Amino acid sequence: MTAFAAPDAWDGACTAGNAIPAGQDCGGQPCVQALSIDAPAVAVTGACAPRVDEPPPPARLDPWKTRALACLPGAYTECAGDRSTCMPSPEQPGGAAPGGFLTCVFHEGDVTCEEPYLDRHVFYGGADDTRGCSECACGEPEGASCTIMASVYSDGACADQVGSILVSSMAPFCGVMPPGVALGSKSAEIVAVDPGGCAPSGGEPVGEILPAEPSTFCCQA
């Protein structure tokens, strides 16, 4: 086999490197009888960059659906010394809460209720919404391919063409040539490139919506 290879890092421009003159003898027979061309390689530089389209904010639906109306009676006075509010005892005449209401002790936070206010109700002033999507990413490029038009010439200036052939990166080429023909120069041109693709990952829903700012009402049953 006689080498007619292109130089390293060849860009496809006309080259007369490793030319084979007409009628060159190789062991009693013409050196040139066929031409083989390796499948061109597709150079892949780095992974794909994911395109992230920001979705609209998710609807903040209320999962609790319960409301509380707390009223502080302004007629009651402050207790001496601790700035708490004095409330009438239910045993006292007129001490029961109006219809539809309960007599309660209010606490900030989620706390335990004590006697005699054991009817416990917890309400929330807001929510912590941590919903979102996991980070998007791309795998390594796969399936890239290309096709070139390879041409060979009998002269050293890519003028007298001997033949041209489409060569795909999917398979090498081997074809018969006129015995003893001169291979003086060659050129190559990219005809088509398929960049392939990268497998996407990420984008799965994460996070949740949780109640925040709890308040506890400890009421008399």
N, C-alpha and C positions, 0 to 999 in steps of 0.2 A: 504494500500500500504506500503510495507516494503522497506526502502531505501537501495540501493546497490551502492550508489553514490561514484564516485572517489573523492579524496581529491582536494582542491582548487589548481589552477595553475598546474594541472596534465599534465605531459609531455607524457603520454601514456605508461610509463614503468610499468612493472608488479607491482600490488599493491593488498594487501589483506584487504584493508580498507573496513569497513562496510560489512564484510563477513556474509553470512546467512548459518547456518549449515543445513545439510540434515534433512528433516522431521520436521522442525520447524513449530509449530502450531500457527495459527492466527484465533482464534474464532472457533475452531472445524474443520478447514480445513488447508491444507498446505499453508504456507505463499507464497511459490514460485509456481506460476502457469503460469505466463507470464513475459516477460522482455520488458521494454520500455527504449529507449535511445533517449535523446534529440538530435536534430540536432546540429552538431558541429558548433561553430561560427568561422568566419574568422576574425582575428584581422587585422585591417587596420591601418597602422602607417603613417599618413601624406599623403599629396597630391603627385601626380606624378610630376616629374621634366621635364619641356619641353626640347626637344632636338632641338637646333637651328642650322640649316645648313645655313651658310652665303651664300646668292646668289651672283652671279657675279655682279659687278657694272652695273647699267642700262646704256644703250647707251645714250650718250649725243647728241641727235639729235638737229640740229639747227632749231628752230621753226620760225625763222624770214626770213632767206634765202635772205637777202638783204645786199649788201656790199657797202661801200663808200670808195672812194679814194680821199684823201685831199692832195693838193699840195700847198706848201708855196713858192711863187716866191722869189728866192733869190736876185733878182735884186733890190728889193725895200729896202729902208733904214729905220732905226728906226726913229720914231717920237721923237722930242726933249722932254725930260723931263719925259715921262711915259713908255718908252721902248716898246710901241706898234709899229706895222709895218705900214708904210705909203702905201696906195693903191691909184691908180689913180681913179678918179671919172669917171663913165660911160659916163658922158657928155663930158669928155675930149677925144680928138682924141686918138685912140688906147687903150681906157680904158676898152672896153668890154672884157669879159673872152673869151678864145679860144673856138672853137666849142666843144660841149659836156661837157663843164664845166660851173660852176656858180661862181659868185663873192660872197663870204660868209664871215661872221664874226663867228669865232669859240668861243664857250663857254664850259668850263667844267661843267658838270651837266646838268640837265633838266631845261632849263630856257625859259622865254617868249621872243619872238623876238619883236623888235621895228623898227619903220620907219628908213630908207627905206628898211630894211632887214626883210621882213615879210614872206618870203618863208622858213618855218621852217622845219628842218629835224633833227630827234634825232636818234643817233646811239649808240651802246653799245659795250664796250670793253671786256665784259665777261658775266658770268651768275652765279647766286646763285642757286645751286642745293641742295634742301633740301629733295629730294625724299628718301623714305625708307619704313620700315614696322613697324606697331605697335607692341608693345612688346607681345611676345608669352607667354601663360600661360596654365595651366591645371586645370580643375575642380576637385571636390572630386572624389575619386575612386568609381566606381559603378560596380555591377555585379560580384563581387568576390565570389568564391565558393570553396568548398573542399569536398573530400570524404575520409573517414577513414575505416579501417578494425577493427571492434571491436570484441574482443574475450572474452569469459567467461570460467572459469575453476571451477571444483569441489574442487580442492585442493587449498592450499594457496600459491603455488609457480608457478602458470601458467604452470602446466605440464599436468594435465588431462583435456583436453578441452571438454567443453559441447557443444559449438557452436561458430561460427563466422558469422558475417554479415557485408556487406558493408552499411555504413550509410552516406548519403549525407547531406550537409548543407542546401539543399533545403527542406528537410522534416524529421521529427523524425521517429523513428522505434518503432514498437510494435509487438512482436511475442509470440506465445505460447511456454511454456517450459514444460518439464516433471514435473508433480506435485510433490512437495517436494524435488526436486533435490537440492543439495548443490551448492551454489554460493560462492566459497571460494576466488577467485581472478579474476582479469581482466587485460587486456592490450589493447592498441589501437595503430594502425600504420597509418600514413598518406599515402594514396594511390595516390591521385591526388590533385593538387591545380590549380585553375584558378584565377589569380590575378585580373581579371576584366579589366577595362579600365577607363581612364579619358577623359572627353570631352575637346578637344583643343579649344583655343580661341586666338585671336590676329592674327598677320601676314597680316593684311590688308594694302594695299598701302596707304602711307601718304606722305605729302609734295608735292612740285612742283618745277619746274625750272623757275626762274624769271630772267629777264635781269638785268645786273649790270654795273657799271662804265659808266653812260650815258654821252654823249657829244652832244651838240646842235650846229647845223650849221644854222645860220640865213642868208639867201641868198636873193639877189635881183632877183625878178621874171624876 
